[in-house]
Amino acid sequence: MTIAISCGEPAGIGPEIAAAAWSALRRDLPLLWIGDPRHLPEDTPWQAVDHPEDAARVCADALPVLVRDFGPPVLPGVATAAHAPHVIEAIATATALARAGRVRAICTAPIHKAALMSGAGFAHPGHTEYLAALCDVPRVVMMLACDALRVVPATIHIPLSQVPGALTAVVLTETLIVTHAALIRDFGIPAPRIAVAGLIPHAGEDGKIGAEEIDTIVPVLDALRAQGLDLTGPLSADTMFHADARAGYDAAVCMYHDQALIPIKTLDFSGGVNVTLGLPIIRTSPDHGTAFGIAGRGIADPTSMIRALEMADRMATARAGS
């Protein structure tokens, strides 16, 4: 069954990396692109389809497109306010198709959040929160994954000064439970091992540096261990990500954005994949933004998009067999 790609911001690199990913995967993985075909690179073979079920028979020879008319032409590197509602609609369409079982997963090309907010009153911080709202799910979790590492930040896009207050027992508990369940259901790991970072340097050194580990993190880990979760930590984050350490766990839960994203982007800058855990559908995305500075020049690296599509396919297979 097909994987749907929502077009993302048309003035960014989304259309060109989607076309490049189709070229790389077209004989192995049926894809469906939702967007305005005028935004694809001029040399992209594409064919309009009326139904996602038609994509598989087309994909080997042309990129199947569920055509949308975005109105005004696109200028690479410059977001157009009139395009914003159509970008949002493409995400909603892909999600609805996945929820109806008409595609096996979705992969979302990067959006420009400021353009959506100013052009269409987009009321969500980003893709992840919008997908949660579309699927009526109260709590989802962001994972970044590559072959060498899976990481989950418990808090995401907030100032570092706000992290200690945002890192509550409820937030950490829900993050760990969603991550554990997803490793089983979507990654086919029957008994997941999760390493948990501390918040303070050296994981607080038994309270000598700070009390967050003792007051918040340790009680959560103890309670979840009593429920059968295999959790290690809290660990000093500076010793968690070398090769020997990574061999001891299936995913690492970190306390804030950069604590999670710096190691994975150091290990595999081009091949990381953004995964939303806890949805009733499979959703992946390339782990980068719209890259306005190089849009339309044909030099964007499609590796992360290719890896995102391949991961979505594997996750859908694992979920179908769980």
C-alpha positions as CSV (number, residue, x, y, z in Angstrom):
1,M,0.0,0.0,0.0
2,T,1.0,3.6,-0.7
3,I,2.8,6.1,1.5
4,A,1.4,9.7,1.1
5,I,3.7,12.7,1.1
6,S,2.2,16.0,2.0
7,C,3.9,18.7,-0.1
8,G,5.0,21.1,2.8
9,E,6.0,24.6,2.1
10,P,6.2,24.9,-1.8
11,A,8.8,27.7,-1.7
12,G,11.2,25.4,0.2
13,I,13.0,22.3,-0.8
14,G,10.0,19.9,-0.1
15,P,9.0,19.5,-3.8
16,E,12.5,18.7,-5.0
17,I,13.4,16.3,-2.3
18,A,10.0,14.5,-2.8
19,A,10.8,14.2,-6.5
20,A,14.3,12.9,-5.7
21,A,13.0,10.4,-3.2
22,W,10.5,9.1,-5.7
23,S,13.3,8.7,-8.3
24,A,15.3,6.6,-5.7
25,L,12.4,4.5,-4.4
26,R,9.9,4.3,-7.3
27,R,10.3,0.6,-8.1
28,D,10.3,-0.5,-4.4
29,L,7.9,1.7,-2.6
30,P,4.6,3.1,-3.9
31,L,4.3,6.8,-3.2
32,L,1.6,9.5,-3.5
33,W,2.4,13.2,-3.5
34,I,-0.3,15.7,-2.4
35,G,0.3,19.1,-3.8
36,D,0.4,21.4,-6.9
37,P,2.5,19.7,-9.6
38,R,3.6,23.1,-10.9
39,H,5.9,23.2,-7.8
40,L,7.8,20.0,-8.7
41,P,11.1,20.3,-10.6
42,E,10.4,20.8,-14.3
43,D,11.9,17.5,-15.3
44,T,9.8,15.4,-12.9
45,P,7.6,12.8,-14.6
46,W,4.3,12.9,-12.8
47,Q,0.8,11.7,-13.3
48,A,-2.4,12.8,-11.7
49,V,-4.4,10.2,-9.9
50,D,-8.0,10.5,-8.5
51,H,-7.6,7.9,-5.8
52,P,-4.6,6.9,-3.6
53,E,-5.3,3.3,-4.6
54,D,-4.2,4.1,-8.2
55,A,-0.7,5.2,-7.1
56,A,0.9,1.8,-7.1
57,R,0.3,1.1,-10.8
58,V,1.7,4.5,-11.7
59,C,4.6,4.9,-9.4
60,A,7.3,3.0,-11.3
61,D,7.0,5.3,-14.3
62,A,5.8,8.6,-12.8
63,L,5.3,10.3,-9.5
64,P,1.6,9.9,-8.6
65,V,0.0,13.2,-7.7
66,L,-3.2,14.0,-5.9
67,V,-3.5,17.4,-7.6
68,R,-4.2,20.6,-5.7
69,D,-4.3,24.0,-7.2
70,F,-2.4,26.4,-5.0
71,G,-3.3,29.5,-7.0
72,P,-0.4,32.0,-7.3
73,P,2.9,30.8,-8.7
74,V,5.7,29.9,-6.3
75,L,8.9,31.9,-5.9
76,P,11.6,29.7,-4.4
77,G,12.8,30.9,-1.0
78,V,9.8,33.2,-0.5
79,A,6.7,32.0,1.2
80,T,3.3,33.2,-0.3
81,A,0.5,33.8,2.1
82,A,-2.1,32.5,-0.3
83,H,-0.4,29.0,-0.3
84,A,-0.8,28.5,3.4
85,P,-4.3,27.1,3.5
86,H,-3.4,24.6,0.8
87,V,-0.3,23.5,2.7
88,I,-2.5,22.8,5.8
89,E,-5.1,21.0,3.6
90,A,-2.5,18.7,2.2
91,I,-1.5,17.6,5.7
92,A,-5.2,17.1,6.6
93,T,-5.8,15.1,3.5
94,A,-2.8,12.8,4.0
95,T,-3.9,12.3,7.6
96,A,-7.5,11.5,6.7
97,L,-6.3,9.0,4.1
98,A,-4.1,7.2,6.6
99,R,-6.9,7.2,9.2
100,A,-9.2,5.6,6.7
101,G,-6.7,2.9,5.8
102,R,-6.3,4.1,2.2
103,V,-2.5,4.8,2.6
104,R,-0.3,2.9,5.0
105,A,1.6,5.9,6.3
106,I,2.3,9.6,5.8
107,C,5.5,11.5,5.4
108,T,5.3,15.2,5.7
109,A,7.6,17.6,3.9
110,P,8.9,20.6,5.9
111,I,6.5,23.5,6.6
112,H,7.2,27.1,7.4
113,K,5.3,27.7,10.6
114,A,5.4,31.5,10.5
115,A,4.0,31.5,7.0
116,L,1.1,29.2,8.0
117,M,0.4,31.3,11.1
118,S,0.4,34.6,9.2
119,G,-1.3,33.3,6.0
120,A,-3.9,31.0,7.5
121,G,-4.1,31.6,11.2
122,F,-2.4,28.2,11.9
123,A,-3.0,27.7,15.7
124,H,-0.4,25.0,16.3
125,P,3.3,25.2,17.2
126,G,4.1,22.7,14.4
127,H,3.3,19.5,12.5
128,T,3.3,17.3,15.6
129,E,0.7,19.3,17.5
130,Y,-1.5,19.7,14.4
131,L,-1.4,15.9,13.7
132,A,-2.3,15.3,17.4
133,A,-5.3,17.6,17.0
134,L,-6.4,16.0,13.7
135,C,-6.2,12.5,15.3
136,D,-7.8,13.7,18.6
137,V,-4.8,12.4,20.6
138,P,-4.0,14.2,23.9
139,R,-0.3,13.3,24.1
140,V,2.1,12.5,21.3
141,V,5.9,12.3,21.5
142,M,8.6,13.4,19.1
143,M,11.4,10.9,18.2
144,L,14.4,11.5,16.1
145,A,15.8,8.3,14.7
146,C,18.6,7.0,12.5
147,D,20.4,3.7,12.2
148,A,22.7,4.5,15.1
149,L,20.4,6.1,17.6
150,R,16.8,6.9,18.6
151,V,16.2,9.8,20.9
152,V,13.1,11.4,22.4
153,P,13.1,14.8,24.1
154,A,10.7,15.1,26.9
155,T,10.4,18.8,26.4
156,I,10.8,20.4,23.0
157,H,10.6,23.9,21.7
158,I,10.8,26.0,24.8
159,P,13.6,28.2,26.3
160,L,16.1,26.3,28.4
161,S,15.1,28.4,31.4
162,Q,11.6,26.9,31.2
163,V,12.7,23.3,31.1
164,P,12.8,22.6,34.8
165,G,9.3,23.8,35.3
166,A,7.9,22.0,32.3
167,L,9.6,18.7,33.2
168,T,6.8,17.4,35.5
169,A,6.3,13.9,36.7
170,V,3.2,13.7,34.4
171,V,5.1,14.8,31.3
172,L,8.0,12.4,31.9
173,T,5.7,9.5,32.7
174,E,3.6,10.0,29.6
175,T,6.7,10.4,27.4
176,L,8.2,7.2,28.7
177,I,4.9,5.2,28.4
178,V,4.3,6.4,24.8
179,T,7.9,5.7,23.8
180,H,7.8,2.2,25.3
181,A,4.5,1.4,23.5
182,A,5.8,2.7,20.2
183,L,9.0,0.7,20.3
184,I,6.9,-2.4,20.7
185,R,4.2,-1.6,18.2
186,D,6.0,0.4,15.5
187,F,9.6,-0.8,15.7
188,G,9.0,-4.4,16.5
189,I,11.1,-4.5,19.7
190,P,9.2,-6.8,22.1
191,A,11.1,-5.8,25.3
192,P,12.4,-2.2,24.8
193,R,15.4,-0.9,26.8
194,I,15.2,2.8,27.4
195,A,18.0,4.9,28.8
196,V,16.9,8.1,30.6
197,A,19.1,11.2,30.8
198,G,19.3,13.4,33.9
199,L,18.6,17.1,33.6
200,I,21.5,18.5,35.6
201,P,25.2,17.8,34.6
202,H,26.4,14.5,36.0
203,A,22.7,13.7,36.7
204,G,22.9,15.9,39.7
205,E,25.6,14.0,41.5
206,D,23.1,12.6,44.1
207,G,21.7,16.0,44.7
208,K,25.0,17.9,45.2
209,I,24.4,19.9,42.0
210,G,20.6,20.0,41.8
211,A,17.5,18.2,43.1
212,E,15.5,17.6,39.9
213,E,16.7,14.0,39.5
214,I,15.9,13.1,43.1
215,D,12.6,15.0,43.2
216,T,11.1,14.2,39.8
217,I,13.0,11.8,37.6
218,V,13.9,9.0,40.0
219,P,10.4,8.6,41.4
220,V,9.0,8.4,37.9
221,L,11.5,5.8,36.9
222,D,10.9,3.7,40.0
223,A,7.2,3.8,39.5
224,L,7.4,2.7,35.9
225,R,10.0,0.0,36.6
226,A,7.5,-1.4,39.1
227,Q,5.1,-1.7,36.1
228,G,7.7,-3.7,34.1
229,L,9.4,-1.1,32.0
230,D,13.2,-1.6,31.4
231,L,14.6,1.8,32.3
232,T,18.2,2.8,33.0
233,G,18.9,6.1,34.6
234,P,18.9,8.9,35.3
235,L,22.3,9.0,33.5
236,S,24.8,11.7,32.9
237,A,24.0,12.8,29.4
238,D,27.7,13.3,28.5
239,T,28.3,9.6,28.7
240,M,25.2,8.2,27.1
241,F,26.0,8.5,23.4
242,H,29.3,6.8,22.6
243,A,29.1,3.5,20.7
244,D,29.4,1.2,23.7
245,A,26.7,3.1,25.6
246,R,24.3,3.1,22.6
247,A,24.6,-0.7,22.4
248,G,22.9,-1.0,25.7
249,Y,19.5,0.6,24.9
250,D,16.9,0.9,22.1
251,A,16.0,4.5,22.7
252,A,17.2,7.4,24.9
253,V,14.8,9.8,26.5
254,C,16.3,13.1,27.1
255,M,15.1,16.1,29.2
256,Y,15.3,18.9,26.6
257,H,15.6,19.5,22.9
258,D,19.3,20.0,22.4
259,Q,20.3,17.2,24.8
260,A,18.5,14.8,22.3
261,L,19.2,16.4,19.0
262,I,22.9,17.3,19.2
263,P,24.0,13.6,19.5
264,I,21.8,12.3,16.7
265,K,22.7,15.2,14.3
266,T,26.4,14.6,15.1
267,L,26.1,10.9,14.3
268,D,24.0,11.2,11.2
269,F,23.2,14.8,10.1
270,S,21.8,13.9,6.7
271,G,19.9,10.7,7.6
272,G,17.9,11.5,10.7
273,V,14.2,11.1,10.6
274,N,11.5,12.8,12.7
275,V,8.8,10.4,13.9
276,T,5.6,11.2,15.8
277,L,4.9,8.5,18.4
278,G,1.5,7.9,19.9
279,L,-0.7,8.6,16.8
280,P,-3.2,6.1,15.4
281,I,-1.3,6.5,12.1
282,I,2.3,6.3,11.1
283,R,3.9,9.7,10.5
284,T,7.5,10.4,9.6
285,S,9.3,13.5,8.3
286,P,12.8,14.5,7.2
287,D,14.7,16.0,10.1
288,H,15.3,19.4,8.6
289,G,13.5,22.6,7.6
290,T,12.4,24.3,4.4
291,A,16.0,25.5,3.5
292,F,14.8,28.6,1.7
293,G,18.4,29.6,1.0
294,I,18.9,26.7,-1.5
295,A,15.3,26.1,-2.6
296,G,14.8,25.7,-6.4
297,R,18.5,25.2,-7.1
298,G,18.4,21.4,-7.4
299,I,21.1,20.9,-4.7
300,A,19.0,19.8,-1.7
301,D,20.1,16.5,-0.2
302,P,17.1,14.1,-0.3
303,T,18.7,11.6,2.1
304,S,16.5,12.4,5.1
305,M,13.3,12.3,3.0
306,I,14.4,8.9,1.6
307,R,15.1,7.6,5.1
308,A,11.8,8.9,6.4
309,L,9.9,7.1,3.7
310,E,11.8,3.9,4.3
311,M,11.3,4.2,8.0
312,A,7.6,4.8,7.5
313,D,7.3,1.7,5.5
314,R,9.1,-0.4,8.1
315,M,7.0,1.0,10.9
316,A,3.8,0.3,9.0
317,T,4.9,-3.3,8.5
318,A,5.8,-3.7,12.2
319,R,2.5,-2.2,13.3
320,A,0.5,-4.5,10.9
321,G,2.2,-7.5,12.4
322,S,1.9,-6.5,16.0
